[in-house]
Amino acid sequence: MCLIYSSIRVLSSLENIVHRSGERLNRNFKCIVISIPNSVRITEIKLKDLPDKWFEYKNYKYCQAIGDKWIYNKKTALLKVPSSIIKKEYNFLINPDHQSFKKIQIRTIENFEFDPRLGSK
């Protein structure tokens, strides 16, 4: 298991919209603001390391295999991956089984509501 977060709130919002097809958007959403010390290492997956059209549904298994390998190797607590939704933005996967996970701290937990024009109720 890993946790996923985005570098900016708007990307987190879009990730929720894309991956929750059909679910209501305003049910129990929270924004968790975390602090990651500079000592926590990050592995980065670069676009040049991914195949063409890596972001298409048919390639999800390929991308998931990269994440699975990262989780099992436990070399770093964070994996920086390109967003498939917004080019030049990134999501981060957090491995709670990594020894540095305990260094990552929750700063605040805030309520989050989507704009009603997005179809939330």
Secondary structure, DSSP 8 states (H G I E B T S, - for coil): --EEEESSHHHHHHHHHHHTTTS-SSSS-EEEEEE--TTS-EEE--GGGS-TTTTSGGGHHHHHHHHHHHHHH-S-SEEEEE-SSSTT-EEEEE-TTSGGGGG-EEEEEEE----GGGT--
